[in-house]
Amino acid sequence: MTKREKFEITLITKEPFRIGGKEDPLRGQENPVAIVGEKIVVPGPSLKGSLRSEIEKLLIKNYYDKDTKSWKPGKEGLKPCIPSPEKQLSKDERLLITAGKYKDIGCHYPCDPKPNKCKNEVHKICPACYLLGANGLNGFARIPFLYADISTASELYSARRDRVTGTVTQGTNRPYSLVPPGIAFKGTMVITIKDDVLDCTIGNKRNLGEITGGDTWLEQDNWPMEKIINDLIIQRIRGIELLGGYKSKGCGNVEITVSPEVWRS
């Protein structure tokens, strides 16, 4: 038997809003917004990435000591990872790892003792990957696509101004699509509370048979099921205030609600 809980997510645009989609020559759109099934969407991966960022910020704020540039004693297991292959990390991301704010390797399962891989190290799963999934391992939360009841967006133009003439530089006038303020996007998030087949319950360490450090972060601080769902998922989604592109151009401010606002087992 598997027990799951559903949470309704509603995102309201407070400013012009844009998450770009694939160019569509048939519609004559060079820079369209993301559309699935004739409806404008906030893609699940975009929402999941923002949620992950909020989880990371909370963990670093509460458990990282910026004065000593280290995690507080006994809280090292709460350090998040950057979920990317090492060779794809930017120089700036490497600086975050050097500063000790992030793990030096993305979470994965199982650990591979082969040379040039895990090198006989055993790596733990961070809180964000526990909830949202790691390389080779599912998480507990399924983040949805959010759909709006509109299929068309406003069309605007951007251009570069010539510094000398003060006029638009030839060939730089490009169209792009925006969703106006006041549009609602909705979807349903599903969290697995307990899976009897896999013998796992959110808030408990999973019984993983392959080589891994596993879910030891649950032993560091007090993490009952309700706190995990409320503090690390519901409140973090509600804390997302900017989403999408063109933020420096006045876009992206959103308000997100989750129903129920508080979960009790």
PyMOL commands that set and color helices and strands:
alter all, ss='L'
color gray80, all
select helices_A, chain A and resi 44-63+76-78+86-88+91-98+127-132+216-219+225-238+247-249
alter helices_A, ss='H'
color red, helices_A
select strands_A, chain A and resi 2-13+35-36+39-42+64-65+70-71+141-142+146-148+154-158+174-178+184-195+200-201+254-259
alter strands_A, ss='S'
color yellow, strands_A
deselect
rebuild
show_as cartoon
